[in-house]
Amino acid sequence: MGSVWSAFLVGGLICVIGQLLMDLTAMTPAHVLSTLVVGGAVFDGLGLYEPLIKFAGAGATVPITSFGNSLVHGALSEAKSSGLIGVLSGIFEVTSAGISAAIIFGFLTALVFRPKG
């Protein structure tokens, strides 16, 4: 497990990459979000994201790149045991708790703060 400093540096570097993409390109926040998710997925597919998690801990598991990592990690692990159908079930099995939490907390926040628009 990584130290606080390695988590800070890696998490901060991921955020800096996202900020630079928004500042130096014509990418919208949605494009940057998608790019970071795909980047995390590619890193996991290449076997590079797990060592990053071991080194940085929460610095690698909290940013959005970890969602891409979870998608690919779940798909690959289920594909090994269940074949092609495991790819889809693995994606949903690993990420369903996070997606459900985002929906529930987003709904509760909307109830409390009454958004306009």
Backbone as JSON Lines, residues from 0, in Angstrom:
{"i":0,"aa":"M","n":[0.85,-1.18,0.0],"ca":[0.0,0.0,0.0],"c":[0.89,1.23,0.0]}
{"i":1,"aa":"G","n":[0.49,2.2,-0.78],"ca":[1.29,3.41,-0.93],"c":[1.21,4.34,0.27]}
{"i":2,"aa":"S","n":[2.1,5.28,0.29],"ca":[2.11,6.27,1.36],"c":[1.19,7.43,0.99]}
{"i":3,"aa":"V","n":[1.01,8.31,1.95],"ca":[0.19,9.5,1.71],"c":[0.81,10.35,0.59]}
{"i":4,"aa":"W","n":[2.12,10.44,0.58],"ca":[2.8,11.26,-0.42],"c":[2.66,10.68,-1.81]}
{"i":5,"aa":"S","n":[2.78,9.36,-1.94],"ca":[2.63,8.77,-3.27],"c":[1.18,8.9,-3.75]}
{"i":6,"aa":"A","n":[0.22,8.79,-2.83],"ca":[-1.2,8.98,-3.2],"c":[-1.42,10.42,-3.66]}
{"i":7,"aa":"F","n":[-0.86,11.35,-2.93],"ca":[-1.0,12.77,-3.28],"c":[-0.38,13.06,-4.65]}
{"i":8,"aa":"L","n":[0.81,12.54,-4.9],"ca":[1.49,12.81,-6.15],"c":[0.78,12.18,-7.35]}
{"i":9,"aa":"V","n":[0.39,10.92,-7.23],"ca":[-0.26,10.25,-8.35],"c":[-1.65,10.82,-8.6]}
{"i":10,"aa":"G","n":[-2.44,10.99,-7.53],"ca":[-3.78,11.59,-7.69],"c":[-3.69,13.0,-8.23]}
{"i":11,"aa":"G","n":[-2.73,13.76,-7.74],"ca":[-2.53,15.12,-8.24],"c":[-2.09,15.14,-9.69]}
{"i":12,"aa":"L","n":[-1.24,14.21,-10.07],"ca":[-0.78,14.14,-11.45],"c":[-1.94,13.81,-12.39]}
{"i":13,"aa":"I","n":[-2.82,12.9,-11.98],"ca":[-4.0,12.58,-12.79],"c":[-4.88,13.83,-12.95]}
{"i":14,"aa":"C","n":[-5.05,14.57,-11.88],"ca":[-5.85,15.81,-11.95],"c":[-5.17,16.86,-12.82]}
{"i":15,"aa":"V","n":[-3.86,16.97,-12.73],"ca":[-3.12,17.92,-13.57],"c":[-3.28,17.56,-15.04]}
{"i":16,"aa":"I","n":[-3.21,16.28,-15.36],"ca":[-3.41,15.85,-16.75],"c":[-4.79,16.27,-17.23]}
{"i":17,"aa":"G","n":[-5.81,16.03,-16.42],"ca":[-7.16,16.44,-16.79],"c":[-7.28,17.94,-16.97]}
{"i":18,"aa":"Q","n":[-6.67,18.71,-16.08],"ca":[-6.73,20.18,-16.19],"c":[-5.98,20.67,-17.42]}
{"i":19,"aa":"L","n":[-4.83,20.08,-17.7],"ca":[-4.08,20.48,-18.9],"c":[-4.86,20.15,-20.17]}
{"i":20,"aa":"L","n":[-5.55,19.03,-20.18],"ca":[-6.37,18.7,-21.35],"c":[-7.46,19.74,-21.58]}
{"i":21,"aa":"M","n":[-8.04,20.23,-20.49],"ca":[-9.09,21.26,-20.65],"c":[-8.49,22.62,-21.04]}
{"i":22,"aa":"D","n":[-7.34,22.95,-20.46],"ca":[-6.75,24.27,-20.71],"c":[-6.05,24.38,-22.06]}
{"i":23,"aa":"L","n":[-5.41,23.32,-22.52],"ca":[-4.57,23.4,-23.7],"c":[-5.21,22.84,-24.96]}
{"i":24,"aa":"T","n":[-6.37,22.24,-24.83],"ca":[-7.05,21.68,-26.0],"c":[-8.47,22.24,-26.05]}
{"i":25,"aa":"A","n":[-9.19,21.87,-27.07],"ca":[-10.59,22.3,-27.2],"c":[-11.54,21.29,-26.57]}
{"i":26,"aa":"M","n":[-10.99,20.4,-25.74],"ca":[-11.81,19.36,-25.12],"c":[-12.74,19.96,-24.07]}
{"i":27,"aa":"T","n":[-13.97,19.45,-24.04],"ca":[-14.91,19.84,-23.0],"c":[-14.67,18.96,-21.78]}
{"i":28,"aa":"P","n":[-15.24,19.32,-20.62],"ca":[-15.09,18.45,-19.45],"c":[-15.58,17.01,-19.71]}
{"i":29,"aa":"A","n":[-16.63,16.86,-20.51],"ca":[-17.11,15.51,-20.83],"c":[-16.08,14.73,-21.64]}
{"i":30,"aa":"H","n":[-15.4,15.41,-22.56],"ca":[-14.35,14.75,-23.34],"c":[-13.19,14.34,-22.44]}
{"i":31,"aa":"V","n":[-12.82,15.21,-21.52],"ca":[-11.72,14.91,-20.61],"c":[-12.1,13.73,-19.71]}
{"i":32,"aa":"L","n":[-13.32,13.74,-19.21],"ca":[-13.81,12.64,-18.37],"c":[-13.7,11.32,-19.13]}
{"i":33,"aa":"S","n":[-14.19,11.3,-20.36],"ca":[-14.15,10.09,-21.17],"c":[-12.71,9.67,-21.45]}
{"i":34,"aa":"T","n":[-11.86,10.63,-21.73],"ca":[-10.46,10.33,-22.01],"c":[-9.78,9.7,-20.8]}
{"i":35,"aa":"L","n":[-10.05,10.22,-19.6],"ca":[-9.44,9.67,-18.4],"c":[-9.97,8.27,-18.09]}
{"i":36,"aa":"V","n":[-11.25,8.02,-18.34],"ca":[-11.81,6.68,-18.13],"c":[-11.16,5.7,-19.1]}
{"i":37,"aa":"V","n":[-11.07,6.09,-20.36],"ca":[-10.44,5.23,-21.36],"c":[-8.96,5.01,-21.03]}
{"i":38,"aa":"G","n":[-8.3,6.06,-20.57],"ca":[-6.9,5.92,-20.17],"c":[-6.72,4.9,-19.05]}
{"i":39,"aa":"G","n":[-7.6,4.95,-18.05],"ca":[-7.55,3.97,-16.97],"c":[-7.81,2.56,-17.48]}
{"i":40,"aa":"A","n":[-8.73,2.44,-18.44],"ca":[-9.03,1.14,-19.02],"c":[-7.83,0.59,-19.8]}
{"i":41,"aa":"V","n":[-7.18,1.45,-20.58],"ca":[-6.02,1.03,-21.35],"c":[-4.88,0.62,-20.42]}
{"i":42,"aa":"F","n":[-4.65,1.4,-19.38],"ca":[-3.6,1.07,-18.42],"c":[-3.87,-0.27,-17.75]}
{"i":43,"aa":"D","n":[-5.14,-0.56,-17.44],"ca":[-5.46,-1.85,-16.83],"c":[-5.27,-2.97,-17.84]}
{"i":44,"aa":"G","n":[-5.7,-2.74,-19.08],"ca":[-5.53,-3.75,-20.12],"c":[-4.07,-4.1,-20.37]}
{"i":45,"aa":"L","n":[-3.2,-3.12,-20.18],"ca":[-1.76,-3.35,-20.35],"c":[-1.1,-3.88,-19.08]}
{"i":46,"aa":"G","n":[-1.89,-4.0,-18.01],"ca":[-1.35,-4.51,-16.75],"c":[-0.59,-3.48,-15.94]}
{"i":47,"aa":"L","n":[-0.8,-2.2,-16.22],"ca":[-0.06,-1.14,-15.54],"c":[-0.82,-0.49,-14.39]}
{"i":48,"aa":"Y","n":[-2.14,-0.67,-14.33],"ca":[-2.9,0.06,-13.32],"c":[-2.81,-0.58,-11.94]}
{"i":49,"aa":"E","n":[-2.75,-1.9,-11.86],"ca":[-2.64,-2.57,-10.56],"c":[-1.34,-2.19,-9.84]}
{"i":50,"aa":"P","n":[-0.18,-2.18,-10.52],"ca":[1.03,-1.7,-9.84],"c":[0.9,-0.24,-9.39]}
{"i":51,"aa":"L","n":[0.19,0.57,-10.17],"ca":[-0.03,1.96,-9.79],"c":[-0.88,2.04,-8.51]}
{"i":52,"aa":"I","n":[-1.89,1.18,-8.41],"ca":[-2.72,1.14,-7.2],"c":[-1.89,0.69,-6.0]}
{"i":53,"aa":"K","n":[-1.03,-0.29,-6.2],"ca":[-0.17,-0.75,-5.1],"c":[0.77,0.35,-4.64]}
{"i":54,"aa":"F","n":[1.24,1.16,-5.58],"ca":[2.16,2.25,-5.25],"c":[1.45,3.43,-4.62]}
{"i":55,"aa":"A","n":[0.3,3.84,-5.19],"ca":[-0.32,5.09,-4.79],"c":[-1.58,4.93,-3.94]}
{"i":56,"aa":"G","n":[-2.12,3.75,-3.81],"ca":[-3.33,3.56,-3.0],"c":[-4.48,4.4,-3.51]}
{"i":57,"aa":"A","n":[-5.03,5.24,-2.64],"ca":[-6.19,6.07,-2.98],"c":[-5.87,7.09,-4.08]}
{"i":58,"aa":"G","n":[-4.63,7.42,-4.27],"ca":[-4.26,8.33,-5.34],"c":[-4.56,7.76,-6.71]}
{"i":59,"aa":"A","n":[-4.68,6.43,-6.79],"ca":[-5.01,5.79,-8.06],"c":[-6.43,5.22,-8.07]}
{"i":60,"aa":"T","n":[-7.02,4.99,-6.89],"ca":[-8.36,4.4,-6.86],"c":[-9.47,5.42,-6.77]}
{"i":61,"aa":"V","n":[-9.19,6.64,-6.34],"ca":[-10.23,7.66,-6.21],"c":[-10.51,8.4,-7.52]}
{"i":62,"aa":"P","n":[-9.5,8.79,-8.32],"ca":[-9.8,9.52,-9.55],"c":[-10.62,8.69,-10.54]}
{"i":63,"aa":"I","n":[-11.19,9.34,-11.53],"ca":[-12.07,8.7,-12.5],"c":[-11.36,7.64,-13.33]}
{"i":64,"aa":"T","n":[-10.05,7.7,-13.43],"ca":[-9.32,6.67,-14.16],"c":[-9.56,5.29,-13.56]}
{"i":65,"aa":"S","n":[-9.83,5.24,-12.28],"ca":[-10.1,3.97,-11.61],"c":[-11.38,3.32,-12.12]}
{"i":66,"aa":"F","n":[-12.34,4.11,-12.6],"ca":[-13.57,3.54,-13.14],"c":[-13.26,2.75,-14.4]}
{"i":67,"aa":"G","n":[-12.42,3.29,-15.26],"ca":[-12.0,2.55,-16.45],"c":[-11.25,1.28,-16.08]}
{"i":68,"aa":"N","n":[-10.42,1.39,-15.06],"ca":[-9.7,0.22,-14.55],"c":[-10.69,-0.84,-14.08]}
{"i":69,"aa":"S","n":[-11.7,-0.44,-13.34],"ca":[-12.69,-1.39,-12.83],"c":[-13.47,-2.07,-13.96]}
{"i":70,"aa":"L","n":[-13.83,-1.3,-14.98],"ca":[-14.56,-1.87,-16.11],"c":[-13.76,-2.99,-16.78]}
{"i":71,"aa":"V","n":[-12.53,-2.7,-17.12],"ca":[-11.7,-3.68,-17.82],"c":[-11.33,-4.83,-16.9]}
{"i":72,"aa":"H","n":[-11.01,-4.52,-15.64],"ca":[-10.62,-5.56,-14.69],"c":[-11.75,-6.57,-14.51]}
{"i":73,"aa":"G","n":[-12.97,-6.07,-14.33],"ca":[-14.13,-6.95,-14.17],"c":[-14.4,-7.76,-15.43]}
{"i":74,"aa":"A","n":[-14.3,-7.12,-16.57],"ca":[-14.56,-7.8,-17.84],"c":[-13.54,-8.91,-18.08]}
{"i":75,"aa":"L","n":[-12.28,-8.62,-17.85],"ca":[-11.25,-9.63,-18.1],"c":[-11.32,-10.79,-17.12]}
{"i":76,"aa":"S","n":[-11.59,-10.5,-15.85],"ca":[-11.65,-11.59,-14.88],"c":[-12.85,-12.5,-15.12]}
{"i":77,"aa":"E","n":[-13.98,-11.94,-15.49],"ca":[-15.16,-12.77,-15.78],"c":[-15.04,-13.47,-17.12]}
{"i":78,"aa":"A","n":[-14.36,-12.86,-18.08],"ca":[-14.16,-13.5,-19.38],"c":[-13.34,-14.78,-19.24]}
{"i":79,"aa":"K","n":[-12.39,-14.77,-18.3],"ca":[-11.57,-15.96,-18.07],"c":[-12.4,-17.12,-17.54]}
{"i":80,"aa":"S","n":[-13.39,-16.81,-16.68],"ca":[-14.17,-17.89,-16.08],"c":[-15.46,-18.21,-16.83]}
{"i":81,"aa":"S","n":[-16.07,-17.22,-17.48],"ca":[-17.38,-17.43,-18.11],"c":[-17.38,-17.24,-19.63]}
{"i":82,"aa":"G","n":[-16.27,-16.91,-20.21],"ca":[-16.23,-16.71,-21.65],"c":[-16.76,-15.34,-22.06]}
{"i":83,"aa":"L","n":[-17.28,-15.27,-23.27],"ca":[-17.72,-14.0,-23.84],"c":[-18.84,-13.34,-23.05]}
{"i":84,"aa":"I","n":[-19.79,-14.13,-22.56],"ca":[-20.89,-13.55,-21.78],"c":[-20.37,-12.95,-20.47]}
{"i":85,"aa":"G","n":[-19.27,-13.45,-19.99],"ca":[-18.67,-12.92,-18.76],"c":[-18.14,-11.51,-18.91]}
{"i":86,"aa":"V","n":[-17.84,-11.1,-20.14],"ca":[-17.35,-9.74,-20.36],"c":[-18.4,-8.74,-19.89]}
{"i":87,"aa":"L","n":[-19.65,-8.92,-20.32],"ca":[-20.72,-7.99,-19.92],"c":[-21.07,-8.14,-18.45]}
{"i":88,"aa":"S","n":[-21.19,-9.37,-17.99],"ca":[-21.56,-9.54,-16.58],"c":[-20.46,-9.04,-15.65]}
{"i":89,"aa":"G","n":[-19.2,-9.18,-16.05],"ca":[-18.09,-8.71,-15.23],"c":[-18.07,-7.2,-15.1]}
{"i":90,"aa":"I","n":[-18.39,-6.51,-16.19],"ca":[-18.43,-5.05,-16.15],"c":[-19.47,-4.58,-15.14]}
{"i":91,"aa":"F","n":[-20.66,-5.16,-15.2],"ca":[-21.73,-4.73,-14.31],"c":[-21.52,-5.19,-12.87]}
{"i":92,"aa":"E","n":[-20.93,-6.36,-12.7],"ca":[-20.71,-6.89,-11.36],"c":[-19.75,-6.02,-10.55]}
{"i":93,"aa":"V","n":[-18.69,-5.58,-11.19],"ca":[-17.66,-4.81,-10.49],"c":[-18.06,-3.36,-10.27]}
{"i":94,"aa":"T","n":[-18.77,-2.77,-11.22],"ca":[-19.05,-1.34,-11.15],"c":[-20.45,-0.99,-10.65]}
{"i":95,"aa":"S","n":[-21.3,-1.97,-10.44],"ca":[-22.69,-1.68,-10.08],"c":[-22.84,-0.91,-8.77]}
{"i":96,"aa":"A","n":[-22.02,-1.21,-7.79],"ca":[-22.13,-0.51,-6.51],"c":[-21.79,0.98,-6.66]}
{"i":97,"aa":"G","n":[-20.74,1.29,-7.4],"ca":[-20.36,2.69,-7.61],"c":[-21.39,3.46,-8.42]}
{"i":98,"aa":"I","n":[-21.93,2.83,-9.45],"ca":[-22.94,3.49,-10.27],"c":[-24.2,3.71,-9.46]}
{"i":99,"aa":"S","n":[-24.6,2.7,-8.69],"ca":[-25.8,2.83,-7.85],"c":[-25.63,3.95,-6.82]}
{"i":100,"aa":"A","n":[-24.47,4.0,-6.19],"ca":[-24.21,5.05,-5.2],"c":[-24.27,6.44,-5.84]}
{"i":101,"aa":"A","n":[-23.7,6.59,-7.04],"ca":[-23.73,7.88,-7.72],"c":[-25.17,8.31,-8.02]}
{"i":102,"aa":"I","n":[-26.0,7.38,-8.45],"ca":[-27.39,7.7,-8.75],"c":[-28.14,8.08,-7.48]}
{"i":103,"aa":"I","n":[-27.99,7.28,-6.43],"ca":[-28.71,7.53,-5.18],"c":[-28.28,8.84,-4.54]}
{"i":104,"aa":"F","n":[-26.97,9.07,-4.43],"ca":[-26.5,10.3,-3.8],"c":[-26.81,11.52,-4.65]}
{"i":105,"aa":"G","n":[-26.77,11.38,-5.97],"ca":[-27.16,12.48,-6.85],"c":[-28.63,12.84,-6.66]}
{"i":106,"aa":"F","n":[-29.48,11.82,-6.55],"ca":[-30.91,12.05,-6.33],"c":[-31.14,12.72,-4.98]}
{"i":107,"aa":"L","n":[-30.5,12.22,-3.93],"ca":[-30.68,12.81,-2.6],"c":[-30.17,14.25,-2.56]}
{"i":108,"aa":"T","n":[-29.06,14.51,-3.22],"ca":[-28.54,15.88,-3.27],"c":[-29.51,16.79,-4.0]}
{"i":109,"aa":"A","n":[-30.1,16.31,-5.08],"ca":[-31.08,17.11,-5.82],"c":[-32.31,17.4,-4.96]}
{"i":110,"aa":"L","n":[-32.7,16.46,-4.12],"ca":[-33.84,16.69,-3.22],"c":[-33.52,17.76,-2.18]}
{"i":111,"aa":"V","n":[-32.33,17.72,-1.65],"ca":[-31.94,18.66,-0.59],"c":[-31.71,20.05,-1.13]}
{"i":112,"aa":"F","n":[-31.03,20.18,-2.25],"ca":[-30.62,21.49,-2.74],"c":[-31.51,22.06,-3.84]}
{"i":113,"aa":"R","n":[-32.49,21.35,-4.29],"ca":[-33.45,21.81,-5.32],"c":[-32.76,22.54,-6.47]}
{"i":114,"aa":"P","n":[-32.1,21.8,-7.37],"ca":[-31.4,22.45,-8.48],"c":[-32.36,23.17,-9.43]}
{"i":115,"aa":"K","n":[-31.86,24.2,-10.05],"ca":[-32.65,24.95,-11.03],"c":[-32.25,24.5,-12.42]}
{"i":116,"aa":"G","n":[-33.23,24.35,-13.28],"ca":[-32.92,24.07,-14.67],"c":[-33.15,22.69,-15.01]}
